[in-house]
């Protein structure tokens, strides 16, 4: 239905551009944070939903299940044990706030700390959703380069010293230290110690995004930065999107009451989805520990298929470091390739990719880079999709000139 009413004069000046109408997923979809549909623990989730609804379903009549504004008590108690076991975090259920995915967690932390004109430190390559939020808020981002060990603390030290000379105190240092998005790196413990030292020296808190930390190939990780802090100054967020299912939209924040109370004052949604929390708590207690290794093994096989396909179709034209976990591969193409243009041409051919500039604070550096999600497509779709992508890239940019033992026309 169309309308003749003129809404435009009523819109605020900073309203984002209109969203495109949904047209379905691409045939070969390497975008987003979707996971492996075959690894969703469907039978266990169905059983969990039935069990918890029969036992506690009538509590849905009360906002927050009568568990208070921080979320379902049983799920928070599960997280207390999980965070201690996996990340070394010692906390209570009262220090955990359940959110509608990690995106709401981002919004709440941002709302507590930020106003227009503030400055934050970010990994140069980072989560698009987080970068876009900074831009919409009018916040200045100082990009910190990464290496194979994640955010470079020498660059953090230089940036903090420079900002202090100019009388600027950043509001926080945002980092994805454990399976970084999009690079897949893991920050070593020694570098985490140095980041905490810099945080204390300059009085700048650390905002730790741990959303991908469950998906590590060897199941070994350093303690969370939150766990290593001796004097606070760290906010920690996580999610069940990558470990169980993205569409459940359940995330969480770990923070001391001083911050928690401020975020609760801003969380005016009458509580995040209760049914999702109930089902997750019922599922996770008996099944989470065995489910995640199975999911991780399946994802590792898909990564191998993607790297093999890229090597076959692109040869040396596609450069990448093997990620240590997660669902993404960060790929560099030759310098003259513009992945923003490649994105549109590939989409026209049925292949969806994430162009690098959308995932970076430095558009020039990331111009020839792209992020590929390998979790959602099947092994066959990965192989066929990469082959189509190579054909498009060769036609548009002359790269690769040879792949799959085929000399490509120029």
Secondary structure, DSSP 4 states (H G I P E B T S, - for coil): ----S--GGGS-TTPPPPPPPP----SEE--TT---GGGS-HHHHHHHHHHHHHHHGGGGGSGGGGS-TT--HHHHHHHHHHHHHHH-----GGGEEEESHHHHHHHHHHHHH--TT-EEEEESB--HHHHHHHHHHTPEEEEE-EETTEE-HHHHHHHHHHHHHTT---SEEEE--BS-TTT--B--HHHHHHHHHHHHHHT-EEEEE-TTTT-BTTS--PPPHHHH-SS--EEEEEESTTTT-GGG--EEEE--HHHHHHHHHH--SS-S-HHHHHHHHHHHHHHHHHHHHHHHHHHHHHHHHHHHHHHHHHGGGSB-PPPSBSSEEEEE--TT--HHHHHHHHHHTTEE-EEGGGGBS-HHHHTTEEEEE-SSS-HHHHHHHHHHHHHHHHHHH---SEETTEEPP-
